[in-house]
Amino acid sequence: SQWYAIIVCVYNEYNFHISLTDSFRIFNVRYMDDLLSIIAYIKNSISSLQQSQQQLQSLLTTCYDSTLELEPTSSSNGFDRFFTYLDCTLSIIPTSTSNTIILSPYMKNSESVRIHHKQIFYNYQHWKSSSSASVKFGVIKSTILRLYRNSNNNLTFLFSIISLDHELTLLQYPSFVLLNTLKSCYHQSSQRLYART
């Protein structure tokens, strides 16, 4: 079953983690069937980078039961700059002194709505569907709060709201629905919704 597979994965990851030497700085976080694994290495040290890459490769090839099917969202070479985890896109922007991590909502329907004017994933009901307006407002409100939590700057949050607006417009939602829901989120929050730098 799905739950048994997740428990087996967690058990294997625990055993893998405790088998590592102290020289590895590895961070794993699991949410249901999604795992995010990050290994820190010494900058400008080829051997440290290679050791980290080997550990990631080992995680993918030896940690799990061979009957499980893995779907990595990034390679194990350590050079990926964009990948998804849950409903987020993580972008790593290297600079001369450090890396900047940009966290933005993963809008699954964004491209298909923008280019083909259709949804691939049916996240929201049509405005004229039989469920009540309060249910639809509630779904939009929880979406806005999720988009806000999954953004680490105002720009990514605003882009996700624009993408949400396009999708709701496709489903014939009046513009006041998104506007009023944003106002509601703003008023219920103890801090300003846009209070980020």
Salt bridges, closest charged atoms under 4 A:
GLU13 OE2 - ARG30 NH2 2.36
ASP87 OD2 - ARG146 NH1 3.65
